[in-house]
């Protein structure tokens, strides 16, 4: 019998990420005209993509996923995609051993770009940032393949920190739920 999902964890993580998505939406709606350079636009777009990927991953993460199950689910995913030429949530869910890793990796690739963008700016590179430090030092391959809940937590913290830095960068004084 399959282990029961941890609905408490699911709802808490989903809520945190949905709050970040809401803040990003409010920020984009109110500040789009202030995203005037490639740096701020890239950060914003990367954060939207990372937050979406984290949100989707949360629905698919299971505490235990074997390497073989991930391989099996990737083959099933490909079969569904080739046969039906479409993928929806129920197909993501049925192949979650692979798709959860796909969405987490998508978030991590985007967040790595965000952190690198901030590291390239002297005014941010000198700042101490625990969420960025945790993100930089995490063994991403190990986390995404074995401890997906921790990967989600670290990714969310880095995304939240990047959002705060973006707000500071453009001098936004509006309140976005903080």
N, C-alpha and C positions, 0 to 999 in steps of 0.2 A: 504494500500500500504506500502511495506517495505521501511524503511529508506535507502537512498542512502549511499553507502559506502564512507568513508572519504579517498579518494585516496591519498590525500596529506600526511596524517598520515601513511597510508600503505606504500607508497614509501619511506618516510623518515626512518621509522623503519626498513623496509626490507633492505634499503641501509646500515644503521648502522650495522646491524647484518651480512650482506654479507661482509662488510669490515672486521669485526672481523673474520669471517670464512676464508677469504682470508689471513689475518695475521696469523691465526693458521696454515693454509696450508703451507705458506711460512716458518714459524717457524719450523714446523715439517719436511719439506723437507730439510731445511738447518741445523737443529740442532738435528735431531733424535739421532745422536751418542752422544749427550751431555745429553740426558735424561737417565742418567746412574743408577739412583736409583729409588726405588719404589715410593718415595715421588713425584719426578718430573714427572715420567711417569703417576702416578695416576692423578695428577693435569691436565696434558695435556689431557688425555683421558676423564676425567670428563668435561673439558672445551669444547672439541669437541662435546660431547653429549649434553651439556647444550646449546651451540650455535645452534646446529641443531634444538633442541626442540624449542628454541625461534624463530628461522627462520620460522619453520612450524606454530607455534602458531600465528605469525603475520598475516598470510594469512587467518586465521580462526576467529580471534577476531572480535566480534561485540560489539558496545557500550553498548547494553542492552541485557542481557540474563537472563531469569527467571529460577528459580530452577526447575519448572515443565518442561520447554523446555529442560533443561539439562537431566532430567530423561527420557523424551520422546526420545531424541536423543541417549541416551545410549542404550535404548531398540532397537531402529532402527539399531544402530551400531552393536549390538550383532546379530540381525537377519541377517544383511548383511554378517557378518563374518561367522556365522554358515552356512548360505545358500551357499555362494560363496567361502568360504575358502580363501579369499583374501580381502585386503583393499587397495584402491588406493586413490589418491588425491581427485577425484570427490566424493568418498564416505566419506572421511574426511570432505569435504566441506558441503555435505548434512546433516551431523550430527555434525556440528561445535559447537553447544551449549555444547556438551560433549567433542569433540576432542580438542577444543581450551584449555579447562581446563586440559585435559590429557597432552598435550604438555607443557603447563605452569608448571604443577606440576612436570613433568619429568625434566624440566630445574631447578626448585627450589630444588628438591631432590639432584640433582647433585651439584648445587651451594652451598647448605648447607654443603655437604661433602667437597667441595673446601675450604669454609670459615673455617670449623672445622680443616682441614689439616693445613691451615696457622695459625690458632689460637694455634695449638699445638706446633708451632715452636717459641721459645722465641724471635728470631730476628724479627719476624713479629707480634707476639701478642702485643708487646709494641708499635707498630706503630699505629698512628691514620689513619683511612681509612673511609672517609665519605660513599663511596659506600658500604663497608662491614657493617658499622654501620646501614645504611638505610635498608640493606638486613636483618640484624639480628633483627631489631626492627619492621619490617613490619609484620602486621597480615596476614600471607600468605594465610590462608584459606579464609579470607574476601576478600583479593585482587584478588585471583584467581577466586573466585566465583562472585565478583561484579565489581571490577575495573580492568579489565584485561589489559587495556592499561597501567595503572600505574604499574601493576605487571610486564609487559614486560619491561618498562623503568627501574625499579629497578633491575630486573634480568640482563638486558643488562649492566647496570653500574657496577654491581658486577662482571660479567664475564670479562668485559674490565679491571677492576682493577686487577682481578686475573691473567689475561694474562700479564699485566705489571709486576706484582710481580714474575711471573714465569720467564719472561725474565731476570729480575734482579737477581733472584736466581741462574740461571746458568751462569750469567755473559755474557750474549749475547750482543755484541756490534753492531750487524748488524741491519740495519734499516728495519723494517717491516711496512712501510707505516705510521709511526708516525711522 
